[in-house]
Amino acid sequence: MADTSVESLSEYHDIVSKQFVSEEERFRFYNTYDLQKGFSVRKSYVEWDGGNQEICLRKMVCSREGFREAKHINRANKKRRPRNISRVGCKAKLVIAQDRKTGKWFVKDFIDEHSHQLAPPDLACLLRSHRRIRDEQKADIAEMEISGIRKHQIMDILETRYGGYDKVGFIARDIYNFCYRYNQGTIDAGDAKTMISHLGERQQRDPQFFFKYLVDVEGHLKGLFWSDSQSQIDYAAFGDVVIFDSTYRTNKYNMPFVPFVGVNHHRSTVVFGCGIISHETSEAYEWMLRTLSLAMGQKHPISVITNGDLAMQKAIRAVWPNSNHRLCVFHVEQNISRHLHNDEVKAKFKGLLYDRCSVDEIEIKWELFLVKHKVKSEESWLHQMYQMRKLCCYAYQVGHCFLGMRSNQRSESLNAMLHEHLDGKMTLVSMLQHYERNLSDLRRNEAVLDIVALETVPFIEASASIFEKDAARLFTPTVFDVVKFSIRDASECNVMEVLDGCDATSYIVYKKGSRGVLFYVDVEMNERSVIGIRCSCSKIECFGTPCSHIFHVLSFIQAACLPICCVRRWTTSAKYGLNTTRKSTLYDYSVNLDRYRELRNLSHAASFRASQSIESYERLKKLLSEEVATNDLACGDNDGVWYGPVLPQTQQSDSDTTGMVLDPIRVPGRGAPKKRLQAMPMKKKRSTNKCGHCNGEGHNRRTCSKLKEVVFFDSQ
């Protein structure tokens, strides 16, 4: 030994004279000793008994013992940057052996000389053998990760909780490694099989839960759709307008994620269901729409809003032929900037988009526009937009219910939420958990708005009209802010003429300064009660709320209250009679973790109160220390221990149905997230590559006949 002081000799004697009941106990002791000295230890040479049943000798060395092998230094082709050299030939070691008679372990050899500088106390805790995530920390990390907290933020939270990085016990890289291993352990049976099995278990717990999937001839998952009972209730109440779009890079298979969303009575986003598909073909979208209709009892939406994807358009015409279809105005305007470079042509084209004239007039204007600008080629973008004019021009959408929406912003906002914590390496199960968390956020926000609407009434002036008071009571606060403008704008209207009819009375209304624009309000009366009312501006049909013309006529005929026919989907009782289940069943914890969470919450409250006095602090600290010492478990990974929510799976996970579901084949050729700005895609060059699925010549993966042969599985 280099140090021959009395203290060092006494310390050396204490170490070599100790005996331990197990090898692991000796390692923990030596590792604690190394932490005080400032070096890291690793297990090295091992010897077994004659029958190779038990370890009889173990050698533990300094982590900087030995040298890097020459084959790792003299590599000709280095694809990776070589790692820093940590081996410097340190001779420090501890060899322990087992006494065959007593079964105890004793020190056979001990060298405490190091050929390198030792780490100071504030850095020694960062050495590898001293970094260990305790079980309770793993449970907290798993809980925070599922809550959407980034891993580096988890490290910041733990540093704040423990009082510094030196007291946490590990570094951020250890969090990344633990989360990866834990998530991979969740899908040991296979990513697709685990997800299908979990969805099957959720259906057993909730018979209303719906899911359906399809696979190709080889058994690889090709499409999946699911919708829980709450989403089906939301569709029954608010499924009049459906918006959907696909988003990329939500999973490691590059499979597009397709959420179907709408608007609830608070004008907030609500999710009806979602799915994943392998390819964005009309067949895939048609399967998805038929599955959605099946889940919703064959109720078709009144209107649909999508982007300019041709496959979506074809699928909607095939599955929902009676639904009104509108293209996202945002995408169309982006295409205008991309394809048109003449300011005059841009202005004329936008005029065609937003012109409020009749269908006959807009048809004439389109023909004049095509002739004036010499649009003859069917391949030109303007001619393609002319073919899709009924999907994007306002004149063709008059009177159709779109709830005031002209774009698929709702869907893209949900996609943006999904992308916030997504990466291209996410498994299907992780994607499902991430989706459920975002869905829970939406439903929690709806619950907050519901309680606000239930417990409060929007403030109105004492001099407000009876219609404004009724609207404040009936409509949700968010929608009332919109209706209020129509009520107050009614004072700018005048009745020009009254036309009595057999079934209804028509009131011709004009607005001050409207340059002669007339509106016809038809009112159906039963004695003195209004049983039906509509206006030629079609706002009540399109948006669901009365226009200023209707409010003026109601005031003109001295109606006693706001008629029921004027109050539609935007009321506080829009979901009356429907059972609401906002809590997701995804976050089911094991019995052990449920007990841990309950004790943790109690200990937090008790610890804060005990910290207010020295006596309470000492008493609680002693009690907790004794409990920890009594139940001192070995640190490190425990096989079979769950640290986060248990993913429920069916007992028949090895059955023929789920056993044949294989992980999806990664869709090639799809990079970073992109916006599809073309309303009509340009012609693509014929691919000369071999098919990525069957390696066949003369066709690509999209047109492969084998992929078109699919096997359907229904959850019912």
Long-range contacts (C-beta under 8 A, 24 or more apart in sequence): 1-111, 1-112, 1-113, 2-113, 12-110, 12-112, 15-94, 15-107, 15-110, 16-107, 16-110, 17-107, 18-107, 19-104, 19-105, 19-106, 20-96, 20-104, 20-105, 21-103, 21-104, 21-105, 22-105, 23-55, 23-58, 23-96, 23-98, 23-105, 24-634, 25-105, 26-58, 26-96, 26-105, 27-58, 27-60, 28-635, 30-60, 30-94, 31-129, 31-130, 34-62, 34-127, 34-129, 34-130, 35-124, 35-125, 35-127, 35-130, 36-124, 37-118, 37-124, 38-118, 38-119, 38-120, 38-121, 38-123, 38-124, 39-63, 39-64, 39-90, 39-92, 39-114, 39-116, 39-118, 39-119, 39-124, 39-127, 40-64, 40-127, 40-128, 40-129, 40-130, 41-94, 41-129, 42-128, 42-129, 44-93, 54-98, 55-98, 56-97, 56-98, 56-100, 57-95, 57-96, 57-97, 57-98, 57-108, 58-95, 58-96, 58-97, 59-93, 59-94, 59-95, 60-93, 60-94, 60-95, 60-96, 61-90, 61-92, 61-93, 61-94, 62-90, 62-91, 62-92, 62-93, 62-114, 63-127, 63-128, 63-129, 64-88, 64-89, 64-90, 64-114, 64-115, 64-116, 65-89, 65-90, 65-91, 65-92, 65-93, 88-115, 88-116, 89-115, 90-114, 90-115, 90-116, 91-115, 122-166, 125-165, 125-166, 125-167, 125-169, 126-165, 126-171, 130-169, 131-169, 131-170, 131-171, 131-174, 132-169, 132-170, 132-635, 132-636, 133-169, 133-170, 133-174, 133-175, 133-178, 134-169, 134-635, 135-633, 135-635, 135-638, 135-641, 135-643, 136-596, 136-600, 137-169, 137-170, 138-178, 138-182, 138-643, 139-593, 139-596, 139-643, 139-644, 141-175, 141-178, 141-179, 141-643, 142-179, 142-182, 142-643, 142-644, 142-645, 143-644, 145-179, 145-644, 146-433, 146-437, 146-587, 146-644, 146-645, 147-437, 148-420, 148-421, 148-434, 148-437, 150-421, 151-175, 151-176, 151-179, 181-637, 182-643, 182-644, 183-427, 183-429, 183-430, 186-429, 186-647, 187-427, 187-429, 189-653, 190-661, 190-662, 190-663, 191-427, 191-428, 191-429, 191-663, 192-220, 192-221, 192-428, 192-661, 192-662, 192-663, 192-664, 193-653, 193-658, 193-659, 193-661, 193-662, 193-663, 194-428, 194-429, 194-647, 194-649, 195-224, 195-428, 195-429, 195-432, 196-221, 196-224, 196-658, 196-661, 197-649, 197-650, 197-653, 197-658, 198-429, 198-432, 198-647, 198-648, 198-649, 199-226, 199-715, 200-649, 200-650, 200-652, 200-658, 200-715, 201-648, 201-649, 201-650, 202-228, 202-585, 202-648, 203-715, 204-650, 205-585, 205-648, 206-585, 208-232, 210-273, 210-294, 210-295, 210-715, 210-716, 211-715, 212-291, 212-294, 212-295, 212-712, 212-713, 212-714, 212-715, 213-661, 213-713, 214-287, 214-710, 214-711, 214-712, 214-713, 215-660, 215-661, 215-662, 215-710, 215-711, 215-713, 216-706, 216-707, 216-709, 216-710, 216-711, 217-706, 217-709, 217-710, 217-711, 218-662, 218-706, 219-660, 219-661, 219-662, 219-711, 220-662, 220-663, 220-664, 220-665, 221-428, 221-661, 221-662, 221-663, 221-664, 222-277, 222-278, 222-664, 222-707, 222-710, 223-275, 223-276, 223-277, 223-278, 223-284, 223-287, 223-288, 223-710, 224-275, 224-276, 225-273, 225-274, 225-275, 225-288, 225-291, 225-292, 225-295, 226-273, 226-274, 226-275, 227-272, 227-273, 227-274, 227-292, 227-295, 227-296, 228-581, 228-584, 229-581, 230-443, 230-580, 230-581, 230-582, 231-271, 231-272, 231-273, 232-272, 232-273, 232-295, 232-296, 233-575, 233-578, 233-579, 233-580, 233-581, 234-262, 234-264, 234-270, 234-271, 234-272, 234-575, 235-262, 235-272, 235-273, 235-296, 235-299, 236-296, 236-299, 236-578, 237-264, 237-265, 237-569, 237-574, 237-575, 237-578, 238-262, 238-263, 238-264, 238-265, 238-270, 238-569, 238-574, 239-272, 239-296, 239-299, 239-301, 240-301, 240-302, 240-303, 240-401, 240-403, 240-569, 241-301, 241-302, 241-303, 241-304, 241-305, 241-401, 241-402, 241-403, 241-405, 242-272, 242-301, 242-303, 242-304, 242-305, 243-304, 243-305, 243-306, 243-405, 243-408, 243-410, 243-411, 244-304, 244-306, 244-312, 244-408, 244-411, 245-306, 245-307, 245-328, 245-408, 245-411, 245-412, 245-415, 246-277, 246-280, 246-309, 247-415, 247-418, 247-419, 247-673, 248-670, 248-672, 248-673, 248-674, 249-419, 249-422, 249-423, 249-424, 249-670, 249-672, 249-673, 250-276, 250-418, 250-419, 250-422, 250-426, 250-431, 251-276, 251-424, 251-426, 251-427, 251-428, 251-431, 252-424, 252-425, 252-426, 252-427, 252-666, 253-278, 253-428, 253-663, 253-664, 253-665, 253-666, 253-667, 254-424, 254-666, 254-667, 254-668, 254-670, 255-664, 255-667, 256-280, 257-415, 257-418, 257-431, 257-435, 258-288, 259-411, 259-414, 259-415, 259-418, 259-435, 260-292, 261-410, 261-411, 261-414, 262-410, 263-403, 263-405, 263-410, 264-446, 264-574, 265-476, 265-479, 265-569, 265-570, 265-571, 265-572, 265-574, 265-575, 266-446, 266-449, 266-450, 266-453, 266-476, 266-478, 266-479, 267-476, 267-478, 267-479, 267-570, 268-442, 268-445, 268-446, 268-449, 268-478, 269-410, 269-413, 269-414, 269-442, 270-442, 270-446, 271-414, 271-439, 271-442, 272-296, 274-435, 276-428, 276-431, 278-664, 278-665, 278-667, 278-707, 279-667, 279-701, 279-702, 279-707, 280-309, 280-311, 281-311, 281-702, 282-310, 282-311, 282-312, 282-314, 282-315, 282-318, 283-708, 284-311, 285-311, 285-312, 285-314, 285-315, 285-316, 286-314, 286-315, 286-318, 286-319, 288-315, 289-315, 289-316, 289-319, 289-320, 290-319, 293-319, 293-320, 302-400, 302-401, 303-400, 303-401, 303-402, 305-402, 305-405, 305-406, 305-407, 305-408, 306-408, 307-331, 307-408, 307-676, 307-679, 308-332, 308-335, 308-388, 308-676, 308-678, 308-679, 308-680, 309-676, 310-680, 310-681, 313-388, 313-391, 324-397, 324-400, 324-401, 324-402, 325-391, 326-391, 326-392, 326-397, 326-400, 326-402, 326-406, 327-388, 327-391, 327-392, 327-679, 328-406, 328-407, 328-408, 328-409, 329-353, 329-392, 329-406, 329-407, 330-407, 330-408, 330-409, 331-407, 331-408, 331-675, 331-676, 331-677, 331-679, 332-385, 332-392, 332-679, 334-675, 334-677, 335-381, 335-385, 335-677, 335-678, 335-679, 338-677, 338-678, 339-381, 339-382, 340-381, 340-382, 345-373, 348-373, 349-382, 349-385, 352-389, 352-393, 353-392, 353-393, 353-394, 354-394, 355-393, 355-394, 355-395, 356-394, 356-395, 356-398, 357-395, 358-395, 359-395, 359-396, 361-395, 362-389, 362-393, 362-395, 362-396, 379-683, 381-679, 381-680, 384-679, 384-680, 385-679, 385-680, 387-680, 388-679, 388-680, 392-679, 398-538, 398-542, 399-538, 399-541, 399-542, 400-541, 400-542, 401-541, 401-542, 401-544, 402-542, 403-542, 403-543, 403-544, 404-542, 404-543, 414-438, 417-441, 419-673, 428-663, 428-664, 429-647, 432-586, 433-586, 436-584, 436-586, 436-587, 439-584, 440-582, 440-583, 440-584, 443-582, 444-582, 446-582, 447-582, 449-476, 449-477, 449-478, 450-572, 452-477, 453-477, 453-572, 454-572, 458-484, 465-555, 466-560, 466-561, 466-562, 467-551, 467-554, 467-555, 467-559, 467-561, 467-562, 470-561, 470-562, 471-562, 474-562, 474-567, 474-571, 474-572, 475-545, 475-567, 475-570, 475-571, 475-572, 476-570, 476-571, 476-572, 479-545, 479-570, 482-545, 483-545, 483-546, 486-545, 486-546, 486-547, 486-548, 486-551, 487-548, 487-551, 489-548, 490-548, 490-549, 490-551, 490-552, 490-555, 491-552, 492-548, 493-548, 493-549, 493-552, 494-552, 495-552, 495-553, 495-556, 504-532, 507-553, 507-556, 509-535, 509-549, 509-552, 509-553, 511-548, 511-549, 519-547, 519-549, 521-549, 521-550, 521-553, 523-553, 523-557, 528-560, 529-563, 530-554, 530-557, 530-559, 530-563, 530-565, 531-563, 531-565, 532-565, 533-563, 533-565, 533-566, 540-566, 540-568, 544-568, 544-569, 544-570, 545-570, 585-648, 586-645, 586-647, 587-645, 588-645, 588-646, 588-648, 589-642, 589-644, 589-645, 589-646, 590-642, 590-646, 592-642, 593-642, 593-643, 593-644, 593-646, 657-713, 665-693, 668-692, 668-701
